[in-house]
Amino acid sequence: MRDKPGSDVMREQLREMGDHVVRMVRAAMEAFAKRDLELCLQLPKMDDPVDRLNRLTHLEALKLADDPAALDWGLHMNLAARALERVGDNAVDIAEQVGFLVTGRFREYTDASHEVRPEG
């Protein structure tokens, strides 16, 4: 039997996601407090590692399939990863609203397939 149930890799992924998300929420709050459009525009890029780690937790949970108790743990941790990913998305949403507050124009920042540039 293992010392800890589950996956150390998955625990590290969740820790890293949490660290990124805390920085994102702080940046969104600072962007709001300072009405900082440039900081708003950084949030989608800050979200990229959170999205990547969220996808990796799916794969890590699947590695636990041979042990029903570990798989159960992994699926719960996958839900935790999804919740952290949503917090990151909400920070991006806040940045969108701050951008609207600053410019008077709403732009959706959530499409990570292209770079968001400041308005000129």
VOVEX-842051 format. One line per field, with one value per residue (C-alpha): x, y, z; residue number from 1. Coordinates in steps of 0.2 Angstrom, whole numbers, padded with zeros to 4 digits. Layout:
N
xx = c(X / ...) $
yy = c(Y / ...) $
zz = c(Z / ...) $
nr = c(NUM / ...) $
***
This chain:
120
xx = c(0000 / 0006 / 0009 / -0003 / -0018 / -0018 / -0004 / 0010 / 0010 / -0008 / -0005 / 0009 / -0002 / -0016 / -0003 / 0004 / -0014 / -0018 / -0002 / -0006 / -0025 / -0020 / -0009 / -0023 / -0035 / -0023 / -0019 / -0038 / -0041 / -0026 / -0032 / -0049 / -0041 / -0029 / -0041 / -0025 / -0030 / -0012 / -0014 / -0031 / -0024 / -0011 / -0024 / -0028 / -0010 / -0009 / -0023 / -0014 / -0004 / -0020 / -0029 / -0014 / -0013 / -0031 / -0030 / -0015 / -0025 / -0037 / -0023 / -0015 / -0032 / -0033 / -0016 / -0025 / -0038 / -0031 / -0034 / -0053 / -0049 / -0035 / -0046 / -0060 / -0047 / -0041 / -0058 / -0062 / -0045 / -0050 / -0065 / -0055 / -0044 / -0059 / -0064 / -0047 / -0048 / -0065 / -0057 / -0044 / -0058 / -0067 / -0052 / -0051 / -0069 / -0066 / -0052 / -0064 / -0076 / -0062 / -0057 / -0075 / -0074 / -0058 / -0062 / -0081 / -0080 / -0083 / -0070 / -0070 / -0053 / -0057 / -0051 / -0034 / -0031 / -0026 / -0016 / -0026 / -0019 / -0022 / -0034 / -0026) $
yy = c(0000 / 0018 / 0031 / 0042 / 0038 / 0045 / 0053 / 0064 / 0070 / 0075 / 0084 / 0094 / 0099 / 0105 / 0115 / 0123 / 0127 / 0135 / 0146 / 0152 / 0155 / 0165 / 0176 / 0178 / 0184 / 0196 / 0203 / 0205 / 0214 / 0225 / 0229 / 0234 / 0244 / 0253 / 0253 / 0245 / 0239 / 0232 / 0221 / 0216 / 0210 / 0199 / 0188 / 0177 / 0172 / 0169 / 0157 / 0146 / 0136 / 0133 / 0126 / 0115 / 0108 / 0105 / 0094 / 0085 / 0080 / 0070 / 0060 / 0058 / 0052 / 0039 / 0032 / 0027 / 0016 / -0001 / 0004 / 0008 / 0019 / 0028 / 0031 / 0038 / 0050 / 0055 / 0058 / 0070 / 0078 / 0081 / 0090 / 0101 / 0104 / 0109 / 0121 / 0129 / 0131 / 0140 / 0152 / 0156 / 0159 / 0170 / 0181 / 0183 / 0188 / 0201 / 0208 / 0209 / 0219 / 0230 / 0233 / 0238 / 0250 / 0258 / 0258 / 0258 / 0244 / 0226 / 0213 / 0195 / 0189 / 0171 / 0165 / 0159 / 0155 / 0172 / 0186 / 0200 / 0217 / 0234 / 0245 / 0259) $
zz = c(0000 / -0004 / 0009 / 0001 / -0011 / -0028 / -0038 / -0033 / -0051 / -0050 / -0033 / -0041 / -0055 / -0044 / -0033 / -0049 / -0055 / -0038 / -0039 / -0056 / -0052 / -0036 / -0047 / -0060 / -0047 / -0039 / -0057 / -0061 / -0044 / -0047 / -0065 / -0058 / -0044 / -0056 / -0072 / -0080 / -0098 / -0101 / -0086 / -0092 / -0109 / -0100 / -0091 / -0106 / -0108 / -0089 / -0091 / -0104 / -0091 / -0081 / -0096 / -0101 / -0083 / -0082 / -0098 / -0091 / -0075 / -0086 / -0092 / -0075 / -0068 / -0082 / -0076 / -0060 / -0068 / -0062 / -0043 / -0040 / -0024 / -0033 / -0048 / -0037 / -0029 / -0046 / -0053 / -0038 / -0040 / -0059 / -0053 / -0042 / -0057 / -0067 / -0053 / -0053 / -0072 / -0070 / -0057 / -0070 / -0083 / -0071 / -0069 / -0088 / -0087 / -0074 / -0086 / -0100 / -0089 / -0083 / -0101 / -0105 / -0090 / -0097 / -0115 / -0116 / -0129 / -0124 / -0131 / -0127 / -0122 / -0120 / -0137 / -0133 / -0151 / -0155 / -0147 / -0139 / -0143 / -0135 / -0144 / -0154) $
nr = c(1 / 2 / 3 / 4 / 5 / 6 / 7 / 8 / 9 / 10 / 11 / 12 / 13 / 14 / 15 / 16 / 17 / 18 / 19 / 20 / 21 / 22 / 23 / 24 / 25 / 26 / 27 / 28 / 29 / 30 / 31 / 32 / 33 / 34 / 35 / 36 / 37 / 38 / 39 / 40 / 41 / 42 / 43 / 44 / 45 / 46 / 47 / 48 / 49 / 50 / 51 / 52 / 53 / 54 / 55 / 56 / 57 / 58 / 59 / 60 / 61 / 62 / 63 / 64 / 65 / 66 / 67 / 68 / 69 / 70 / 71 / 72 / 73 / 74 / 75 / 76 / 77 / 78 / 79 / 80 / 81 / 82 / 83 / 84 / 85 / 86 / 87 / 88 / 89 / 90 / 91 / 92 / 93 / 94 / 95 / 96 / 97 / 98 / 99 / 100 / 101 / 102 / 103 / 104 / 105 / 106 / 107 / 108 / 109 / 110 / 111 / 112 / 113 / 114 / 115 / 116 / 117 / 118 / 119 / 120) $
***
